[in-house]
């Protein structure tokens, strides 16, 4: 059956049964003849068909045993009410040709519903194809970005050509990862102060860098990461440890996973203590007590090299000074804790001013800005850390560390509870 899509809104489906044999022309003739004048000029079937509002009438009929039975299909382009009236008028037909007939409207279908279903089904097919193409495009983009980053930003660092980010030299802090792909993944997220150890045989390049800069070991969440950490502890100077989730590698982490892992990094001594690495912790504490480590030198003035050369006993003097000033802040911490105050010092540990613990945030600006470090007799909180950093402080000494969600890499925090954090 052919339906003109330009005029058809509804399709009338009509069943006919006659007590004799009739043919298609008889059925069509009866439809036009017996409804003529019944509904007035506006709904006359002949006029509606001439104006294109009623389509071609299709008849599907069979004769058997001296009787005829079939179905008539009439497309309609008039509105819902008018179509219903036309359909109802067909049931007034009681004769077709010479035979008695019974006519029943089986249904009036909204053709647009069927069209919409076809549209939905086709749209689904088109969308699935688009999503597949977009997925492939997304994968291509990822590969393109990776390739671009690898070609333009990753660098070979040191005499052993270790893969690293472009900001290694300029940054005050670095992130040590396991392999080249880890560096690439972090570069993709804008983290450019990374360097890869490339195996468990840690090179002198890594050892030297970690002694010059604040260093975070960002390792895979597997046994390989544990082995790399143990090797780093022997030859490098690591300050913090960050780990990928268990079973994950740094190179496969998403942006959110990378951010969370770095945000949750732990000071090395806390990490070792919390992971039952007692032997490593003991070794670390022994190293921390040695005043020769560059990054762990105590905040005190020591004899300069010029003074050393000008005094025959200067070497012994310098050693005595270092031994006496490994932790000069401990006494100050105890005093500040007893007095419940925060003390402000300059680079030479000259006292600039002091404030009560409960007033330090509100009255921070009242202290003359000659200070470079503070000692608090309380907890180093996020609020105190933020305020101090904003005012140029780069060293904070406290009794213990509070919950710190975010900390700049270039500020040193040392507490009585855990040492350097």
C-alpha positions in Angstrom: 0.0 0.0 0.0 1.3 3.4 -1.0 0.7 6.3 1.3 1.4 9.9 0.2 3.6 11.3 3.0 2.8 14.8 2.0 -0.9 14.6 2.8 -1.3 11.7 5.2 -1.8 12.4 8.9 -4.1 9.5 9.7 -4.8 6.1 8.2 -8.4 4.7 8.4 -8.4 0.9 8.5 -11.9 -0.5 7.6 -13.1 -4.1 7.5 -15.8 -5.2 5.0 -17.8 -8.4 4.8 -20.4 -9.1 2.0 -22.8 -12.0 1.4 -21.8 -12.3 -2.2 -18.8 -11.8 -4.5 -17.7 -8.2 -5.0 -14.5 -6.6 -6.5 -12.4 -3.6 -5.7 -14.3 -1.1 -8.0 -17.5 -2.2 -6.3 -16.1 -1.3 -2.9 -14.7 2.1 -4.0 -18.0 2.9 -5.7 -20.0 2.1 -2.6 -17.7 4.3 -0.4 -18.2 7.3 -2.6 -21.8 6.7 -3.5 -23.3 5.9 -0.1 -21.5 8.7 1.7 -22.3 11.4 -0.9 -24.3 14.2 0.7 -24.2 12.5 4.1 -21.7 14.9 5.7 -22.2 18.1 3.7 -20.0 19.7 1.1 -17.1 20.3 3.4 -16.6 16.6 4.2 -17.7 15.1 0.9 -15.2 12.3 0.1 -15.0 13.1 -3.6 -14.3 16.8 -2.9 -11.7 15.9 -0.2 -9.9 13.6 -2.6 -9.9 16.2 -5.4 -8.4 18.8 -3.0 -5.8 16.3 -1.9 -7.1 16.0 1.7 -8.0 12.3 1.2 -5.6 10.0 -0.4 -6.0 7.1 -2.8 -8.3 4.4 -1.4 -6.7 1.0 -1.3 -8.8 -2.2 -1.2 -7.5 -5.6 -0.3 -10.3 -8.1 -0.7 -10.7 -11.9 -1.2 -13.7 -14.0 -2.3 -14.3 -17.4 -0.9 -17.3 -19.7 -0.5 -19.6 -17.2 -2.2 -18.7 -14.4 0.2 -16.1 -11.6 0.1 -14.1 -10.2 2.9 -11.3 -7.6 3.0 -9.8 -4.5 4.3 -9.9 -0.9 3.0 -7.2 1.7 3.7 -8.1 5.4 3.4 -5.3 8.0 4.1 -6.5 11.3 5.6 -4.9 14.7 5.6 -7.7 16.5 7.5 -7.6 17.0 11.3 -8.4 14.5 13.9 -12.1 15.4 14.4 -12.9 15.5 10.7 -11.1 12.2 10.1 -13.1 10.6 12.9 -16.4 11.8 11.3 -15.4 10.5 7.9 -14.5 7.1 9.4 -17.8 6.9 11.3 -19.7 7.7 8.1 -18.2 4.6 6.4 -20.1 2.3 8.8 -23.4 3.5 7.3 -22.6 1.6 4.1 -24.9 -1.5 4.0 -24.5 -2.6 0.4 -21.6 -3.1 -1.9 -22.6 -3.8 -5.5 -25.6 -6.2 -5.5 -24.6 -7.6 -2.1 -25.5 -6.8 1.5 -22.4 -5.7 3.4 -21.2 -5.0 6.9 -18.6 -2.3 7.4 -16.6 -1.8 10.6 -13.8 0.7 11.3 -10.9 -1.3 12.8 -8.7 1.7 13.7 -7.6 5.2 12.8 -3.9 5.3 13.2 -1.8 8.4 13.6 0.8 8.0 10.9 3.0 10.6 12.5 3.5 8.3 15.5 4.9 5.6 13.2 7.0 8.3 11.6 8.3 9.4 15.0 9.2 5.9 15.9 11.2 5.5 12.7 12.8 8.9 13.4 13.7 7.7 16.9 15.1 4.4 15.7 17.1 6.1 13.0 18.3 8.8 15.3 19.5 6.0 17.7 21.5 4.4 14.9 23.0 7.8 13.9 23.9 8.7 17.5 25.6 5.3 18.1 27.7 5.9 15.0 28.5 9.5 16.2 29.5 8.3 19.6 31.7 5.6 18.1 33.4 8.1 15.9 33.8 10.6 18.7 35.3 7.9 20.9 37.8 7.1 18.2 38.5 10.8 17.8 39.0 11.2 21.5 41.5 8.4 21.5 43.3 10.0 18.6 43.4 13.3 20.4 44.9 11.7 23.5 47.6 10.1 21.4 48.2 13.4 19.6 48.5 15.3 22.9 50.8 12.6 24.3 53.0 12.8 21.2 53.0 16.6 21.2 54.0 16.7 24.9 56.7 14.1 24.4 58.2 15.9 21.4 58.0 19.5 22.8 58.2 19.4 26.6 59.9 16.3 27.9 63.7 16.8 28.3 66.7 14.7 29.0 68.2 15.8 32.3 71.7 15.3 33.6 74.6 13.2 32.2 72.5 10.1 32.4 69.7 11.7 30.2 66.8 11.1 32.7 63.4 12.1 31.3 62.1 15.1 33.1 59.7 18.1 32.8 60.8 21.5 31.6 60.5 23.2 35.0 63.0 21.1 36.9 65.7 23.8 37.1 63.4 26.7 37.9 61.1 25.0 40.5 62.0 24.9 44.2 60.4 21.6 44.5 60.5 18.4 42.4 58.4 15.2 42.0 60.4 12.0 41.5 58.5 9.3 39.6 59.4 5.9 38.3 59.4 6.1 34.5 59.1 8.2 31.4 55.4 7.4 31.0 54.8 8.8 34.5 56.5 12.1 33.5 54.4 12.2 30.3 51.1 11.7 32.2 51.9 14.4 34.7 53.0 16.8 31.9 49.5 16.2 30.3 48.0 17.7 33.5 50.4 20.7 33.6 52.8 19.2 36.2 56.2 20.1 34.8 58.7 19.7 37.7 59.0 15.9 37.4 61.9 13.6 36.8 62.0 9.8 36.4 64.5 7.5 38.1 64.2 4.9 35.3 64.7 1.8 37.4 65.9 0.8 40.9 69.5 1.8 40.2 69.1 5.4 41.3 71.6 7.8 39.6 73.7 10.6 41.1 71.5 13.0 39.2 68.5 12.1 41.4 70.6 12.1 44.5 72.0 15.6 43.8 68.6 17.1 42.8 66.8 15.8 45.9 69.4 17.4 48.1 69.0 20.8 46.5 65.2 20.9 46.3 62.1 19.9 48.3 61.4 16.4 46.9 58.3 14.3 46.7 58.5 10.6 45.6 55.3 9.9 43.7 55.3 6.1 43.2 53.1 3.4 41.8 50.8 1.6 44.1 52.5 -1.8 43.9 55.5 -3.7 45.1 57.7 -2.0 42.5 56.9 1.4 44.1 58.0 -0.1 47.5 61.3 -1.1 46.0 61.9 2.2 44.4 61.2 4.0 47.7 63.7 1.8 49.6 66.3 2.5 47.0 65.6 6.3 47.2 66.0 6.2 51.0 69.5 4.9 50.6 70.9 7.4 48.1 68.5 10.4 47.9 67.0 13.0 50.2 63.2 12.6 50.0 60.9 14.9 51.9 57.4 13.6 51.1 55.9 10.4 49.7 52.8 10.2 47.5 51.4 6.9 46.2 49.1 5.9 43.4 46.0 3.9 44.6 46.7 0.3 45.2 47.2 -1.6 42.0 47.5 1.5 39.9 50.5 3.1 38.2 51.2 6.8 38.0 51.1 6.7 34.2 47.5 5.6 34.1 46.0 7.9 36.7 43.4 10.5 35.8 43.7 14.2 36.7 41.5 13.8 39.8 43.5 10.8 41.0 46.8 12.7 40.5 45.5 15.7 42.4 44.3 13.6 45.3 47.5 11.5 45.5 49.6 14.7 45.7 47.3 16.4 48.1 47.4 13.4 50.4 51.2 13.1 50.3 52.9 12.5 53.7 56.1 13.7 55.2 58.7 10.9 54.8 59.0 10.1 58.6 55.2 9.9 59.0 54.9 7.7 55.9 57.5 5.3 57.2 56.0 5.2 60.7 52.5 4.6 59.4 53.6 1.8 57.0 55.6 -0.2 59.6 59.0 0.6 58.0 60.8 0.8 61.3 64.3 0.0 60.1 64.0 2.7 57.4 62.6 5.1 59.9 65.5 4.4 62.3 68.0 5.0 59.5 66.2 8.2 58.5 66.4 9.5 62.1 70.1 8.7 62.3 70.6 10.7 59.0 68.5 13.6 60.4 70.7 13.9 63.4 73.8 14.4 61.2 74.2 18.2 60.7 76.0 17.7 57.4 72.8 17.3 55.3 72.3 20.4 53.4 68.6 20.6 53.5 68.4 19.7 57.2 70.9 22.3 58.5 69.4 24.1 61.5 68.3 27.7 61.2 71.3 29.3 62.7 74.2 31.5 61.6 77.5 29.5 61.0 81.0 30.7 60.3 81.5 31.6 56.6 84.2 30.0 54.5 86.1 33.3 54.6 86.1 33.3 58.4 87.2 29.7 58.3 90.2 30.5 56.3 91.2 33.4 58.5 91.2 31.4 61.7 93.3 28.3 62.2 90.8 26.8 64.7 87.8 27.8 62.6 87.0 24.2 61.5 86.6 23.0 65.0 84.7 26.1 65.9 82.3 25.5 63.0 81.7 21.9 64.0 80.9 23.0 67.5 78.5 25.6 66.3 76.6 23.1 64.1 76.5 20.6 66.9 75.0 23.2 69.3 72.5 24.5 66.7 71.1 21.4 65.2 67.7 22.2 66.8 67.9 25.6 68.4 64.2 26.1 67.9 63.3 23.3 70.4 63.9 25.5 73.4 62.0 28.4 71.7 59.1 26.0 71.0 58.9 25.0 74.6 58.9 28.6 75.8 56.3 29.6 73.2 54.1 26.6 74.2 54.4 27.6 77.9 53.6 31.2 77.2 50.8 30.3 74.7 52.1 32.6 72.0 53.5 32.9 68.5 57.0 34.4 68.1 58.3 36.2 65.0 62.0 36.0 64.0 64.3 37.2 61.2 66.9 35.1 59.3 69.4 35.5 62.2 66.9 34.3 64.8 66.5 37.8 66.2 63.1 38.2 67.9 60.9 40.7 66.0 57.7 40.4 67.9 55.2 38.1 69.6 51.4 37.6 69.7 49.0 35.4 71.8 48.0 32.2 70.1 44.3 33.3 70.1 45.1 36.7 68.5 47.8 35.8 65.9 45.5 35.7 62.8 43.7 38.9 63.6 46.9 40.9 64.6 49.4 39.4 62.2 49.7 42.7 60.4 50.6 44.5 63.6 54.1 42.9 63.7 56.9 44.8 61.8 57.6 43.0 58.6 61.2 42.1 59.2 60.4 38.5 60.0 61.1 35.5 57.8 60.0 32.7 60.2 57.6 32.1 63.0 57.5 29.7 66.0 54.1 28.8 67.4 53.5 27.3 70.8 50.4 25.6 69.4 49.3 23.7 66.3 50.3 24.6 62.8 46.8 24.9 61.3 45.7 25.5 57.7 44.6 29.0 58.6 48.0 29.9 60.2 49.9 28.4 57.3 47.9 30.4 54.8 48.3 33.7 56.7 52.0 33.1 57.2 52.6 32.3 53.6 50.7 35.3 52.4 52.9 37.5 54.6 56.1 36.1 53.2 56.9 33.5 55.8 58.8 30.5 54.5 59.6 28.7 57.7 57.1 27.7 60.4 58.0 25.8 63.6 55.3 24.4 65.8 54.3 21.8 68.4 52.4 19.6 66.0 50.8 19.7 62.5 47.0 20.1 62.2 44.9 19.0 59.3 46.5 20.6 56.2 44.6 20.2 53.0 46.8 22.4 50.8 50.4 23.5 51.4 52.7 25.5 49.0 55.8 23.5 48.1 58.2 26.3 49.0 57.4 26.6 52.7 59.2 24.6 55.4 57.2 23.3 58.3 59.0 21.7 61.3 57.1 20.4 64.3 58.2 19.0 67.6 56.0 16.0 67.1 57.3 14.8 63.7 60.3 16.9 62.8 60.3 18.3 59.3 57.0 17.9 57.5 
